[in-house]
Amino acid sequence: MTSQPAARTAAPSPTTVGSASASQPADDRPVALITGGSGDIGAAAIERLLLDGYRIAATYHRNADRAAALQRRLDPNGDRLTFYRLDLVPRNVREAAARTDGGAADDQDDDVEAVVAAAVSRFGRLDALVHCAAIIDTTPLWQATAAQIDTVLHAGITAPLLLVRAAASLTTQPSLVSEDPPHETRRGSLRSVVVVTSVAERFIGPDSAAYHASKAALAAITRYLACHLAPGIRVNAVAPGAIDSGPNAADPHWPRRMLSARIPAARPGTPADVADAIAYLVSPHAAYVTGHTLYVDGGLSASLTPPPARARSATADERNASR
Ligand SMILES: NC(=O)c1ccc[n+]([C@@H]2O[C@H](COP(=O)([O-])OP(=O)(O)OC[C@H]3O[C@@H](n4cnc5c(N)ncnc54)[C@H](OP(=O)(O)O)[C@@H]3O)[C@@H](O)[C@H]2O)c1
């Protein structure tokens, strides 16, 4: 697949896998945009939301083969699923990182707003945004350059902010993004946002400081946007724990048995466990849930939470002194 610059106009044409035709005839089925659709959790979310009746615009970054394989398996005609290439990191940030690494920056000029516009143009509406993509980074702080840190923070914080803003403003009445309630939404406009954070937003794990910071920021962004986009758009987060996916699944040394012994559910999670939580949060079953982070971790974080300090019993001397 060749790289193409994504246009910045109202009807951009980012690189796609599958059907990329212009607006389709009227179709009442809801539409979800899923970033990181070539990843394990994103792919599970695609499968699950297709089952729930959604049409899906999904993104991949480097793994065009996985996107193409999913397209062939799930929707070979491209009626209900279209992939777009997206890099959450803009070219200037990539180039700065490449200069310090001594590598070469990919010349694609991706743009999160362009992908949102392309999805809306392709399907004619956008009901849900599911942000799964992230740079999963484990660089120790003392080895990370400032440019590398910026890259992780941009992908984890700035990009989702731009994504949500683009999705909300492209699909809703202008009043929705203004300061003044009451907000209005129109049919086919964005109703629900789910971002994938991590238990790393609260607990310290093997990932980098920048990754932890980005997930904690995304949890704060979730609460902020839930308030500012209410009542038209619900915004929630799913925080996976130790999931047998992504870099973990690819690592033969990932300590599955040790984790199974520590996780109350006695196993690592699966991408489908996370996808089920995403499907719930975008659905009308979660109509009264917003600003919430749903931990999908088999009880791992509950087991890590220290019990409240027990009130110290007064010593005999203290009891005597108080008489
Ligand atoms: N696995 C876990 O245990 C775990 C735990 C907590 C939270 N999470 C979160 O769950 C989400 C999905 O993770 P996963 O386990 O499914 O990992 P994964 O299989 O490695 O998926 C990562 C996804 O992010 C995309 N991506 C990476 N860099 C990108 C960039 N610069 N621009 C755009 N997209 C980019 C990848 O695209 P390509 O593959 O096409 O390059 C891929 O689709 C992430 O937000 C992660 O932080 C995972």
The ligand as an SDF file (V2000), in Angstrom:
LIG
                    3D

 48 52  0  0  0  0  0  0  0  0999 V2000
   -2.7630   -4.9070   25.7330 N   0  0  0  0  0  0  0  0  0  0  0  0
   -2.9160   -4.4810   26.9700 C   0  0  0  0  0  0  0  0  0  0  0  0
   -2.6170   -5.1780   27.9540 O   0  0  0  0  0  0  0  0  0  0  0  0
   -3.4770   -3.1050   27.2120 C   0  0  0  0  0  0  0  0  0  0  0  0
   -3.6330   -2.7120   28.5410 C   0  0  0  0  0  0  0  0  0  0  0  0
   -4.1120   -1.4480   28.7950 C   0  0  0  0  0  0  0  0  0  0  0  0
   -4.4580   -0.6150   27.7570 C   0  0  0  0  0  0  0  0  0  0  0  0
   -4.2800   -1.0100   26.4750 N   0  0  0  0  0  0  0  0  0  0  0  0
   -4.6610   -0.0640   25.4300 C   0  0  0  0  0  0  0  0  0  0  0  0
   -5.4850   -0.7140   24.4860 O   0  0  0  0  0  0  0  0  0  0  0  0
   -5.3590   -0.0750   23.2130 C   0  0  0  0  0  0  0  0  0  0  0  0
   -5.1380   -1.1220   22.1380 C   0  0  0  0  0  0  0  0  0  0  0  0
   -3.9860   -1.8920   22.4560 O   0  0  0  0  0  0  0  0  0  0  0  0
   -3.7370   -3.3580   21.8650 P   0  0  0  0  0  0  0  0  0  0  0  0
   -3.4060   -4.2250   23.0190 O   0  0  0  0  0  0  0  0  0  0  0  0
   -4.8370   -3.7450   20.9420 O   0  0  0  0  0  0  0  0  0  0  0  0
   -2.3670   -3.1000   21.0760 O   0  0  0  0  0  0  0  0  0  0  0  0
   -2.0120   -3.2740   19.5250 P   0  0  0  0  0  0  0  0  0  0  0  0
   -2.5500   -4.5860   19.0250 O   0  0  0  0  0  0  0  0  0  0  0  0
   -0.5380   -3.0360   19.4490 O   0  0  0  0  0  0  0  0  0  0  0  0
   -2.7990   -2.0870   18.8340 O   0  0  0  0  0  0  0  0  0  0  0  0
   -2.3100   -0.7680   18.8040 C   0  0  0  0  0  0  0  0  0  0  0  0
   -3.0530   -0.0320   17.6950 C   0  0  0  0  0  0  0  0  0  0  0  0
   -2.6050    1.3320   17.6670 O   0  0  0  0  0  0  0  0  0  0  0  0
   -2.2110    1.6550   16.3250 C   0  0  0  0  0  0  0  0  0  0  0  0
   -1.1400    2.6670   16.3550 N   0  0  0  0  0  0  0  0  0  0  0  0
    0.0950    2.5590   16.9000 C   0  0  0  0  0  0  0  0  0  0  0  0
    0.7910    3.6920   16.6900 N   0  0  0  0  0  0  0  0  0  0  0  0
   -0.0390    4.5230   15.9950 C   0  0  0  0  0  0  0  0  0  0  0  0
    0.1070    5.8220   15.4630 C   0  0  0  0  0  0  0  0  0  0  0  0
    1.2500    6.5260   15.5850 N   0  0  0  0  0  0  0  0  0  0  0  0
   -0.9470    6.3680   14.8060 N   0  0  0  0  0  0  0  0  0  0  0  0
   -2.1050    5.6820   14.6610 C   0  0  0  0  0  0  0  0  0  0  0  0
   -2.3010    4.4370   15.1330 N   0  0  0  0  0  0  0  0  0  0  0  0
   -1.2650    3.8690   15.7940 C   0  0  0  0  0  0  0  0  0  0  0  0
   -1.7090    0.3450   15.7360 C   0  0  0  0  0  0  0  0  0  0  0  0
   -1.7260    0.4180   14.3070 O   0  0  0  0  0  0  0  0  0  0  0  0
   -0.8000   -0.5660   13.3720 P   0  0  0  0  0  0  0  0  0  0  0  0
   -0.7340   -1.8810   14.0780 O   0  0  0  0  0  0  0  0  0  0  0  0
   -1.5240   -0.5980   12.0670 O   0  0  0  0  0  0  0  0  0  0  0  0
    0.5400    0.0930   13.2380 O   0  0  0  0  0  0  0  0  0  0  0  0
   -2.7580   -0.6060   16.2960 C   0  0  0  0  0  0  0  0  0  0  0  0
   -3.9310   -0.5440   15.5090 O   0  0  0  0  0  0  0  0  0  0  0  0
   -4.2180    0.9360   23.3870 C   0  0  0  0  0  0  0  0  0  0  0  0
   -4.7980    2.2140   23.6290 O   0  0  0  0  0  0  0  0  0  0  0  0
   -3.4890    0.4630   24.6220 C   0  0  0  0  0  0  0  0  0  0  0  0
   -2.8280    1.5220   25.2850 O   0  0  0  0  0  0  0  0  0  0  0  0
   -3.7970   -2.2500   26.1660 C   0  0  0  0  0  0  0  0  0  0  0  0
  1  2  1  0
  2  3  2  0
  2  4  1  0
  4  5  1  0
  4 48  2  0
  5  6  2  0
  6  7  1  0
  7  8  2  0
  8  9  1  0
  8 48  1  0
  9 10  1  0
  9 46  1  0
 10 11  1  0
 11 12  1  0
 11 44  1  0
 12 13  1  0
 13 14  1  0
 14 15  2  0
 14 16  1  0
 14 17  1  0
 17 18  1  0
 18 19  2  0
 18 20  1  0
 18 21  1  0
 21 22  1  0
 22 23  1  0
 23 24  1  0
 23 42  1  0
 24 25  1  0
 25 26  1  0
 25 36  1  0
 26 27  1  0
 26 35  1  0
 27 28  2  0
 28 29  1  0
 29 30  1  0
 29 35  2  0
 30 31  1  0
 30 32  2  0
 32 33  1  0
 33 34  2  0
 34 35  1  0
 36 37  1  0
 36 42  1  0
 37 38  1  0
 38 39  2  0
 38 40  1  0
 38 41  1  0
 42 43  1  0
 44 45  1  0
 44 46  1  0
 46 47  1  0
M  CHG  2   8   1  16  -1
M  END
$$$$
